[in-house]
């Protein structure tokens, strides 16, 4: 194994579980129930899979409390899937990059960039923008003027953050996300359409994750908001002036028109 393991006892303590078997067993990776082998941990919560779980080659299983599963080493918990996710965070932590500013980066006047920030190749950061500690801005991303990005964020390649938007702490924006493009607002005149002002902003609160190619339009005259802890899948569109609350989950290819409150 190339990575250090954790004992079953350590992992059980992380999730508040009870151990049956050898708590000193080393675990290195998570895996599916069917594919798990030595050094790996899997979970089961559906009673229909209990027989398969008993035959699993995993070094440890996460199982419902009181389940009748004959596994040599197991962690019993109330919610096996949640425990599995929490243990995966320990065994497969997010990749961290040492602070670095690539020589191809373009940084505008009066940008305030914290010391422990990674900025990849061909990134552009606009004037008066603020980047918090331990944030990663990966190759090809564009940060406009007067943008605020908090701490411990990951801005993946080719993300565009347009002027004046605000990003909280621990936000993850996957490749191709666009935050702060103009909303779709027009007023019909005698000879055609006139663009309605799109001069508001976007506020993305802490612990939000936006999937690849998701677009969040700026407010027309006020703000578009994505609340704390909300998760949006790939290719979601959020129209101008929307207010999406905390801990909302929205699946792929959902379109939300302007001024919707969730």
C-alpha positions as a printed Julia matrix, in Angstrom:
262×3 Matrix{Float64}:
   0.0     0.0     0.0
   1.32    3.44   -0.92
  -0.73    5.39    1.6
  -0.84    5.04    5.38
  -3.8     3.16    6.74
  -6.12    3.74    9.65
  -7.18    1.18   12.21
 -10.77    0.07   12.41
 -10.81    1.48   15.94
  -9.83    4.92   14.65
 -12.46    4.82   11.93
 -15.17    3.61   14.31
 -14.39    6.5    16.66
 -14.75    8.9    13.73
 -18.34    7.76   13.09
 -19.42    6.82   16.62
 -19.71    3.13   15.74
 -19.32   -0.08   17.71
 -16.63   -2.57   16.69
 -17.12   -6.3    16.35
 -13.81   -8.05   15.66
 -10.2    -6.86   15.58
 -10.05   -3.09   16.05
  -6.36   -3.07   15.03
  -7.16   -4.14   11.47
  -5.64   -1.68    9.0
  -7.85   -0.07    6.34
  -6.45    1.9     3.38
  -9.3     2.47    0.95
 -13.08    2.4     0.54
 -14.62    0.1    -2.05
 -17.93   -1.34   -3.22
 -19.33   -4.35   -1.43
 -18.77   -6.59   -4.46
 -15.22   -5.47   -5.23
 -13.74   -4.87   -1.78
 -10.7    -6.87   -0.76
  -7.88   -6.84    1.74
  -7.19   -3.42    3.23
 -10.56   -2.05    2.07
 -13.81   -1.14    3.79
 -17.32   -1.39    2.34
 -20.82   -0.81    3.63
 -24.21   -2.48    3.49
 -27.59   -1.12    4.56
 -30.11   -3.08    2.48
 -31.17   -6.33    4.11
 -31.35   -7.95    0.66
 -27.55   -7.68    0.48
 -26.77   -9.14    3.89
 -25.92  -12.57    2.41
 -23.54  -10.95   -0.08
 -21.99   -8.94    2.75
 -21.26  -12.11    4.68
 -19.24  -13.35    1.67
 -17.38  -10.07    1.13
 -13.58  -10.11    1.09
 -13.41   -6.63    2.64
 -11.17   -6.23    5.68
 -14.05   -4.45    7.41
 -17.74   -3.81    6.81
 -19.93   -0.95    7.97
 -23.32   -2.42    8.86
 -26.59   -1.37   10.52
 -26.56   -1.62   14.3
 -27.8    -5.04   15.39
 -27.73   -6.51   11.85
 -27.35  -10.26   11.63
 -24.28  -10.27    9.38
 -21.53  -12.8     9.9
 -18.51  -10.64    9.13
 -15.24  -11.13   11.02
 -14.65   -7.38   11.39
 -17.42   -4.83   11.26
 -18.46   -1.4    12.47
 -22.09   -1.14   13.56
 -23.73    2.26   13.1
 -27.18    3.8    12.73
 -26.57    5.07    9.19
 -24.01    2.94    7.27
 -24.0     5.08    4.11
 -23.27    8.27    6.06
 -20.55    6.5     8.04
 -19.02    5.24    4.78
 -18.94    8.79    3.38
 -17.31   10.15    6.54
 -14.69    7.42    6.51
 -14.03    8.08    2.81
 -13.16   11.66    3.74
 -10.45   10.28    6.03
  -9.06    7.66    3.65
  -9.33    9.73    0.48
  -8.76   13.36    1.48
  -9.05   16.1    -1.12
  -5.8    16.7    -2.96
  -3.9    19.6    -1.48
  -1.46   21.71   -3.44
   1.48   23.6    -2.0
   1.21   27.39   -2.24
   2.38   28.48   -5.68
   1.72   31.15   -8.28
   2.46   29.93  -11.79
   4.58   32.36  -13.86
   1.82   32.67  -16.49
  -0.71   34.07  -13.99
  -2.04   37.59  -14.61
  -2.95   39.52  -11.44
  -4.74   42.86  -11.53
  -3.94   46.0    -9.56
  -4.71   45.89   -5.81
  -5.71   42.23   -5.79
  -5.37   40.86   -2.24
  -4.18   37.25   -2.35
  -3.49   35.34    0.86
  -0.07   33.75    1.32
  -1.13   30.08    1.25
  -2.88   30.04   -2.13
  -2.3    27.84   -5.18
  -2.8    29.59   -8.53
  -2.32   27.44  -11.63
  -1.26   28.2   -15.18
  -2.97   30.91  -17.22
  -5.24   32.08  -14.42
  -6.42   35.71  -14.55
  -7.34   37.56  -11.34
  -8.95   40.96  -11.69
  -8.43   44.25   -9.94
  -9.36   44.59   -6.26
 -10.28   40.92   -5.91
  -9.7    39.01   -2.66
  -8.56   35.37   -2.41
  -8.62   33.64    1.0
  -6.13   31.27    2.64
  -5.55   27.76    1.31
  -7.77   28.31   -1.72
  -6.8    26.59   -4.97
  -7.44   28.28   -8.32
  -6.6    25.8   -11.04
  -5.45   26.24  -14.62
  -7.32   28.58  -16.91
  -9.78   29.97  -14.37
 -10.8    33.6   -14.67
 -11.62   35.8   -11.66
 -13.08   39.2   -12.52
 -12.68   42.54  -10.8
 -13.94   43.08   -7.23
 -14.54   39.37   -6.63
 -14.32   37.91   -3.12
 -13.32   34.26   -2.66
 -13.12   32.8     0.84
 -10.76   30.28    2.42
 -10.27   26.59    1.56
 -12.08   26.85   -1.78
 -11.28   24.81   -4.9
 -11.85   26.6    -8.2
 -11.39   24.0   -10.94
 -10.08   24.68  -14.47
 -11.91   27.08  -16.75
 -14.25   28.44  -14.1
 -15.36   32.03  -14.77
 -16.24   34.3   -11.85
 -17.5    37.54  -13.3
 -17.09   40.99  -11.74
 -18.37   41.64   -8.25
 -19.5    38.17   -7.19
 -18.89   36.78   -3.7
 -17.83   33.19   -2.88
 -17.81   31.9     0.71
 -15.49   29.45    2.48
 -14.95   25.8     1.49
 -16.77   26.26   -1.83
 -16.03   23.84   -4.69
 -16.67   24.98   -8.26
 -16.11   22.28  -10.85
 -14.75   22.78  -14.34
 -16.62   25.17  -16.58
 -18.8    26.78  -13.9
 -19.84   30.36  -14.72
 -20.95   32.62  -11.89
 -22.21   36.12  -12.57
 -23.02   36.14  -16.27
 -25.83   38.49  -17.27
 -29.35   37.3   -16.61
 -31.79   36.84  -19.48
 -33.76   40.07  -19.28
 -35.1    42.16  -22.17
 -37.79   44.78  -22.68
 -39.67   44.87  -25.95
 -39.72   48.15  -27.83
 -41.33   49.2   -31.09
 -38.46   47.94  -33.23
 -36.97   45.15  -31.12
 -35.67   44.31  -27.69
 -33.69   46.39  -25.23
 -31.55   44.75  -22.57
 -32.84   45.23  -19.03
 -29.99   46.22  -16.67
 -28.08   43.27  -15.25
 -26.09   45.09  -12.59
 -26.75   42.96   -9.49
 -24.45   40.33   -8.04
 -24.21   36.67   -6.99
 -23.62   35.52   -3.41
 -22.52   31.9    -2.95
 -22.4    31.01    0.73
 -20.11   28.6     2.63
 -19.82   24.87    1.8
 -21.59   25.1    -1.56
 -20.56   22.76   -4.41
 -21.47   23.47   -8.05
 -21.1    20.73  -10.67
 -19.35   21.06  -14.01
 -20.78   23.61  -16.48
 -23.35   24.93  -14.03
 -24.29   28.59  -14.57
 -25.52   31.04  -11.96
 -26.65   34.36  -13.43
 -26.2    37.65  -11.6
 -29.21   39.5   -10.26
 -30.73   42.17  -12.44
 -30.84   44.91   -9.8
 -30.17   42.89   -6.64
 -28.55   39.52   -5.94
 -28.8    35.88   -6.86
 -28.09   33.72   -3.79
 -27.02   30.09   -3.28
 -27.42   29.23    0.41
 -24.97   27.57    2.75
 -24.33   23.85    2.16
 -26.31   23.63   -1.1
 -25.13   21.16   -3.77
 -25.88   21.57   -7.48
 -25.14   18.81  -10.0
 -23.64   19.28  -13.46
 -25.25   21.6   -16.02
 -27.74   23.28  -13.71
 -28.91   26.77  -14.68
 -29.89   29.29  -12.0
 -31.58   32.39  -13.4
 -31.19   35.94  -12.18
 -32.6    37.0    -8.78
 -33.11   33.42   -7.59
 -32.8    32.74   -3.87
 -31.87   29.11   -3.16
 -31.84   28.24    0.52
 -29.5    26.22    2.71
 -28.65   22.53    2.17
 -30.68   22.25   -1.04
 -29.71   19.47   -3.5
 -30.52   19.91   -7.22
 -29.88   17.2    -9.82
 -28.29   17.59  -13.25
 -29.8    19.6   -16.12
 -32.31   21.38  -13.94
 -33.24   24.85  -15.17
 -34.5    27.43  -12.68
 -35.99   30.57  -14.17
 -35.45   34.04  -12.77
 -36.7    35.2    -9.36
 -37.51   31.7    -8.06
 -37.18   31.07   -4.31
 -36.37   27.55   -3.1
